[in-house]
Amino acid sequence: MKTSLGQKILITVLGWGAALLMFFPILWMLLTSFKTETAAVTPSLSFTPTIEGYQEVQARADYLSFAVNSVVISVGATLLALALAIPAAYAMAFHPTERTRGTLLWMLSTKMLPSVGVLVPIYLLFRTLGLLDTRTGLVIVYTLMNLPIVVWMLFTFFKEVPNEILEAGRMDGARTGSEVWFLLLPLTLPGVASTGLLSLILCWNEAFWSLNLTASQAAPLTTFIASFSAPEGLFWAKLSAASTIAIAPILVFGWLSQRQLVRGLTFGAVK
């Protein structure tokens, strides 16, 4: 069935409308970051731009140290999650048992548990092990937080690979490690890359655990943003400036890798 001109126009308008609706909060945050605190209180598109908020943010905190922590923790947690999830997803995709489906559902169900429900035991455990306010501690928490999603996504991508390809590799003498490294991963590279990108974004934006398990040494950019709230109220201009420079790296990275992300998420959708 051919799509009429009117339908194409309607779809285009709806698409642009949805995109602008989702982008508007980011745009408003960017505009607010160039306002004074007085102008930021009243919503208005008419204002005199100023970089006062950015200057105060830079003078108050060392942005670079927070950014380095975010990069190290996010990349470390993503790599660790992939290292754990790839063998697990491979085993469940190509060597399933009667408990495989139940295991996958149980892993996904852990995401339904509110984080605050396990905050106290994890805090006490980390205090005992000396992991409070350390990058290692946040890497472990972020890995466990994203592991169910990473395993589920990789399992879905691996299931798209015909088992006959791996069987041919076994007939040629490939062991399990070689089978995964030289056959499975190259065939599912778009899916693995998109999974890693999604995990990286989730780690970068995580705020709950960073605020409760760090103080200064390992604090990432989410803690950097929260530091601009005060008991007397929120300083909207400085808070917006801090938020803008905090999300800018991951926003640019996501924009540059959007083609790879979409390609991975639609991997196997069209045969």
C-alpha angles and dihedrals in degrees: 000000000000120000114237123230091251092054091049091052092047092049091048093049092047091048093051090044092054092046093051091046091055093043096047097083090054091047092049091049090051092050092047091052089064094052132089117250090255093052093044092062093065116056107236139141091211112082143121109258118236135171092212091113093054092047092052091047092052092046093050102047140019101247094186095061091051091047092051090051091051092050095046094045097043096045092042094049092046094050092046092048091051092047090054098037100049095063091041094049091045093053094048094044099047104020103036124172132194089270097051096093092046091050092052092049091048091051091050092047090061088069088064091064112099110243092228088062092070099031097101098050092044091047092051092045092050091047090053093047094044094242098126113120093008131123090228091059094051092045089056094047095045091048093052090044094056100031096093092053093044093050092048094050094046091046089055093049094045091051088061091065113090111243089223090073092058091043089055089053091051090051088055090054101263114157124214095270094048090044092056097039102042102029114021102039097047090049093050098034095123090053094046091048093050090048090052091048092051092048090049092053092048091050093047092052098043110120110159098069096037091054094048102038102039137056112173116319099064100019112141128206094280088065089045089058094046091054090072093067116089137187090253092057144281121309097216099191095049092040090053092047091051091047092049096053090042096055096035096087096049091041092055091043091051092049092050092048098040093108091054091045094052091044091053096045091052093043110138093007093113119043 
